[in-house]
């Protein structure tokens, strides 16, 4: 799993970062879809490289990320994703 997450990070950031627990974006999106209500807020207290924030953004959910060691990495990733629209924002369904 970490290999796929590292590849996604490289695609977005244009460089490799050897972070031990990078998760694939698809996994984070699946977890958020199933565990967070559409009107909920995603909270990740160990944000790492920001995958959960990108996944929440893609799914149209607000998010709060907390990271004390590599916060600038998550912030830069999200800035690039949001600015370049390298994500598909899915608005919440109104059912």
MODELLER restraints for C-alpha pairs under 7 A, 6 or more apart:
rsr = mdl.restraints
at = mdl.atoms
rsr.add(forms.Gaussian(group=physical.xy_distance, feature=features.Distance(at['CA:1:A'], at['CA:23:A']), mean=6.10, stdev=0.5))
rsr.add(forms.Gaussian(group=physical.xy_distance, feature=features.Distance(at['CA:1:A'], at['CA:24:A']), mean=6.35, stdev=0.5))
rsr.add(forms.Gaussian(group=physical.xy_distance, feature=features.Distance(at['CA:2:A'], at['CA:21:A']), mean=5.92, stdev=0.5))
rsr.add(forms.Gaussian(group=physical.xy_distance, feature=features.Distance(at['CA:2:A'], at['CA:22:A']), mean=5.05, stdev=0.5))
rsr.add(forms.Gaussian(group=physical.xy_distance, feature=features.Distance(at['CA:2:A'], at['CA:23:A']), mean=5.37, stdev=0.5))
rsr.add(forms.Gaussian(group=physical.xy_distance, feature=features.Distance(at['CA:2:A'], at['CA:24:A']), mean=6.90, stdev=0.5))
rsr.add(forms.Gaussian(group=physical.xy_distance, feature=features.Distance(at['CA:4:A'], at['CA:24:A']), mean=5.53, stdev=0.5))
rsr.add(forms.Gaussian(group=physical.xy_distance, feature=features.Distance(at['CA:5:A'], at['CA:22:A']), mean=4.97, stdev=0.5))
rsr.add(forms.Gaussian(group=physical.xy_distance, feature=features.Distance(at['CA:5:A'], at['CA:23:A']), mean=4.65, stdev=0.5))
rsr.add(forms.Gaussian(group=physical.xy_distance, feature=features.Distance(at['CA:5:A'], at['CA:24:A']), mean=4.13, stdev=0.5))
rsr.add(forms.Gaussian(group=physical.xy_distance, feature=features.Distance(at['CA:5:A'], at['CA:25:A']), mean=6.75, stdev=0.5))
rsr.add(forms.Gaussian(group=physical.xy_distance, feature=features.Distance(at['CA:6:A'], at['CA:16:A']), mean=6.92, stdev=0.5))
rsr.add(forms.Gaussian(group=physical.xy_distance, feature=features.Distance(at['CA:6:A'], at['CA:17:A']), mean=6.99, stdev=0.5))
rsr.add(forms.Gaussian(group=physical.xy_distance, feature=features.Distance(at['CA:6:A'], at['CA:22:A']), mean=6.09, stdev=0.5))
rsr.add(forms.Gaussian(group=physical.xy_distance, feature=features.Distance(at['CA:10:A'], at['CA:16:A']), mean=5.06, stdev=0.5))
rsr.add(forms.Gaussian(group=physical.xy_distance, feature=features.Distance(at['CA:13:A'], at['CA:77:A']), mean=6.49, stdev=0.5))
rsr.add(forms.Gaussian(group=physical.xy_distance, feature=features.Distance(at['CA:22:A'], at['CA:49:A']), mean=6.95, stdev=0.5))
rsr.add(forms.Gaussian(group=physical.xy_distance, feature=features.Distance(at['CA:23:A'], at['CA:51:A']), mean=6.88, stdev=0.5))
rsr.add(forms.Gaussian(group=physical.xy_distance, feature=features.Distance(at['CA:25:A'], at['CA:51:A']), mean=5.99, stdev=0.5))
rsr.add(forms.Gaussian(group=physical.xy_distance, feature=features.Distance(at['CA:25:A'], at['CA:55:A']), mean=6.21, stdev=0.5))
rsr.add(forms.Gaussian(group=physical.xy_distance, feature=features.Distance(at['CA:28:A'], at['CA:51:A']), mean=6.93, stdev=0.5))
rsr.add(forms.Gaussian(group=physical.xy_distance, feature=features.Distance(at['CA:28:A'], at['CA:52:A']), mean=5.69, stdev=0.5))
rsr.add(forms.Gaussian(group=physical.xy_distance, feature=features.Distance(at['CA:28:A'], at['CA:55:A']), mean=5.93, stdev=0.5))
rsr.add(forms.Gaussian(group=physical.xy_distance, feature=features.Distance(at['CA:29:A'], at['CA:55:A']), mean=4.95, stdev=0.5))
rsr.add(forms.Gaussian(group=physical.xy_distance, feature=features.Distance(at['CA:29:A'], at['CA:56:A']), mean=6.95, stdev=0.5))
rsr.add(forms.Gaussian(group=physical.xy_distance, feature=features.Distance(at['CA:32:A'], at['CA:56:A']), mean=6.96, stdev=0.5))
rsr.add(forms.Gaussian(group=physical.xy_distance, feature=features.Distance(at['CA:36:A'], at['CA:42:A']), mean=6.89, stdev=0.5))
rsr.add(forms.Gaussian(group=physical.xy_distance, feature=features.Distance(at['CA:38:A'], at['CA:61:A']), mean=6.73, stdev=0.5))
rsr.add(forms.Gaussian(group=physical.xy_distance, feature=features.Distance(at['CA:38:A'], at['CA:92:A']), mean=5.82, stdev=0.5))
rsr.add(forms.Gaussian(group=physical.xy_distance, feature=features.Distance(at['CA:40:A'], at['CA:61:A']), mean=6.89, stdev=0.5))
rsr.add(forms.Gaussian(group=physical.xy_distance, feature=features.Distance(at['CA:41:A'], at['CA:61:A']), mean=6.21, stdev=0.5))
rsr.add(forms.Gaussian(group=physical.xy_distance, feature=features.Distance(at['CA:41:A'], at['CA:62:A']), mean=5.14, stdev=0.5))
rsr.add(forms.Gaussian(group=physical.xy_distance, feature=features.Distance(at['CA:41:A'], at['CA:63:A']), mean=5.32, stdev=0.5))
rsr.add(forms.Gaussian(group=physical.xy_distance, feature=features.Distance(at['CA:42:A'], at['CA:56:A']), mean=6.65, stdev=0.5))
rsr.add(forms.Gaussian(group=physical.xy_distance, feature=features.Distance(at['CA:42:A'], at['CA:62:A']), mean=6.36, stdev=0.5))
rsr.add(forms.Gaussian(group=physical.xy_distance, feature=features.Distance(at['CA:42:A'], at['CA:63:A']), mean=4.48, stdev=0.5))
rsr.add(forms.Gaussian(group=physical.xy_distance, feature=features.Distance(at['CA:42:A'], at['CA:64:A']), mean=6.21, stdev=0.5))
rsr.add(forms.Gaussian(group=physical.xy_distance, feature=features.Distance(at['CA:43:A'], at['CA:63:A']), mean=5.82, stdev=0.5))
rsr.add(forms.Gaussian(group=physical.xy_distance, feature=features.Distance(at['CA:43:A'], at['CA:64:A']), mean=4.88, stdev=0.5))
rsr.add(forms.Gaussian(group=physical.xy_distance, feature=features.Distance(at['CA:43:A'], at['CA:65:A']), mean=6.04, stdev=0.5))
rsr.add(forms.Gaussian(group=physical.xy_distance, feature=features.Distance(at['CA:44:A'], at['CA:52:A']), mean=6.98, stdev=0.5))
rsr.add(forms.Gaussian(group=physical.xy_distance, feature=features.Distance(at['CA:44:A'], at['CA:64:A']), mean=6.40, stdev=0.5))
rsr.add(forms.Gaussian(group=physical.xy_distance, feature=features.Distance(at['CA:44:A'], at['CA:65:A']), mean=4.99, stdev=0.5))
rsr.add(forms.Gaussian(group=physical.xy_distance, feature=features.Distance(at['CA:44:A'], at['CA:66:A']), mean=6.19, stdev=0.5))
rsr.add(forms.Gaussian(group=physical.xy_distance, feature=features.Distance(at['CA:45:A'], at['CA:65:A']), mean=6.01, stdev=0.5))
rsr.add(forms.Gaussian(group=physical.xy_distance, feature=features.Distance(at['CA:45:A'], at['CA:66:A']), mean=4.61, stdev=0.5))
rsr.add(forms.Gaussian(group=physical.xy_distance, feature=features.Distance(at['CA:45:A'], at['CA:67:A']), mean=6.53, stdev=0.5))
rsr.add(forms.Gaussian(group=physical.xy_distance, feature=features.Distance(at['CA:46:A'], at['CA:66:A']), mean=5.79, stdev=0.5))
rsr.add(forms.Gaussian(group=physical.xy_distance, feature=features.Distance(at['CA:46:A'], at['CA:67:A']), mean=5.33, stdev=0.5))
rsr.add(forms.Gaussian(group=physical.xy_distance, feature=features.Distance(at['CA:47:A'], at['CA:65:A']), mean=5.46, stdev=0.5))
rsr.add(forms.Gaussian(group=physical.xy_distance, feature=features.Distance(at['CA:47:A'], at['CA:66:A']), mean=5.60, stdev=0.5))
rsr.add(forms.Gaussian(group=physical.xy_distance, feature=features.Distance(at['CA:47:A'], at['CA:67:A']), mean=5.25, stdev=0.5))
rsr.add(forms.Gaussian(group=physical.xy_distance, feature=features.Distance(at['CA:48:A'], at['CA:67:A']), mean=6.22, stdev=0.5))
rsr.add(forms.Gaussian(group=physical.xy_distance, feature=features.Distance(at['CA:48:A'], at['CA:70:A']), mean=6.26, stdev=0.5))
rsr.add(forms.Gaussian(group=physical.xy_distance, feature=features.Distance(at['CA:48:A'], at['CA:71:A']), mean=7.00, stdev=0.5))
rsr.add(forms.Gaussian(group=physical.xy_distance, feature=features.Distance(at['CA:48:A'], at['CA:74:A']), mean=6.36, stdev=0.5))
rsr.add(forms.Gaussian(group=physical.xy_distance, feature=features.Distance(at['CA:49:A'], at['CA:73:A']), mean=5.70, stdev=0.5))
rsr.add(forms.Gaussian(group=physical.xy_distance, feature=features.Distance(at['CA:49:A'], at['CA:74:A']), mean=4.36, stdev=0.5))
rsr.add(forms.Gaussian(group=physical.xy_distance, feature=features.Distance(at['CA:50:A'], at['CA:74:A']), mean=4.26, stdev=0.5))
rsr.add(forms.Gaussian(group=physical.xy_distance, feature=features.Distance(at['CA:50:A'], at['CA:77:A']), mean=6.73, stdev=0.5))
rsr.add(forms.Gaussian(group=physical.xy_distance, feature=features.Distance(at['CA:50:A'], at['CA:78:A']), mean=6.85, stdev=0.5))
rsr.add(forms.Gaussian(group=physical.xy_distance, feature=features.Distance(at['CA:53:A'], at['CA:63:A']), mean=6.08, stdev=0.5))
rsr.add(forms.Gaussian(group=physical.xy_distance, feature=features.Distance(at['CA:53:A'], at['CA:65:A']), mean=6.77, stdev=0.5))
rsr.add(forms.Gaussian(group=physical.xy_distance, feature=features.Distance(at['CA:54:A'], at['CA:78:A']), mean=6.24, stdev=0.5))
rsr.add(forms.Gaussian(group=physical.xy_distance, feature=features.Distance(at['CA:56:A'], at['CA:62:A']), mean=6.53, stdev=0.5))
rsr.add(forms.Gaussian(group=physical.xy_distance, feature=features.Distance(at['CA:56:A'], at['CA:63:A']), mean=6.32, stdev=0.5))
rsr.add(forms.Gaussian(group=physical.xy_distance, feature=features.Distance(at['CA:57:A'], at['CA:89:A']), mean=6.56, stdev=0.5))
rsr.add(forms.Gaussian(group=physical.xy_distance, feature=features.Distance(at['CA:58:A'], at['CA:87:A']), mean=5.79, stdev=0.5))
rsr.add(forms.Gaussian(group=physical.xy_distance, feature=features.Distance(at['CA:58:A'], at['CA:88:A']), mean=5.38, stdev=0.5))
rsr.add(forms.Gaussian(group=physical.xy_distance, feature=features.Distance(at['CA:58:A'], at['CA:89:A']), mean=4.23, stdev=0.5))
rsr.add(forms.Gaussian(group=physical.xy_distance, feature=features.Distance(at['CA:58:A'], at['CA:90:A']), mean=5.94, stdev=0.5))
rsr.add(forms.Gaussian(group=physical.xy_distance, feature=features.Distance(at['CA:59:A'], at['CA:89:A']), mean=5.67, stdev=0.5))
rsr.add(forms.Gaussian(group=physical.xy_distance, feature=features.Distance(at['CA:59:A'], at['CA:90:A']), mean=4.77, stdev=0.5))
rsr.add(forms.Gaussian(group=physical.xy_distance, feature=features.Distance(at['CA:59:A'], at['CA:91:A']), mean=6.48, stdev=0.5))
rsr.add(forms.Gaussian(group=physical.xy_distance, feature=features.Distance(at['CA:60:A'], at['CA:89:A']), mean=5.82, stdev=0.5))
rsr.add(forms.Gaussian(group=physical.xy_distance, feature=features.Distance(at['CA:60:A'], at['CA:90:A']), mean=5.51, stdev=0.5))
rsr.add(forms.Gaussian(group=physical.xy_distance, feature=features.Distance(at['CA:60:A'], at['CA:91:A']), mean=5.11, stdev=0.5))
rsr.add(forms.Gaussian(group=physical.xy_distance, feature=features.Distance(at['CA:60:A'], at['CA:92:A']), mean=6.28, stdev=0.5))
rsr.add(forms.Gaussian(group=physical.xy_distance, feature=features.Distance(at['CA:81:A'], at['CA:87:A']), mean=6.45, stdev=0.5))
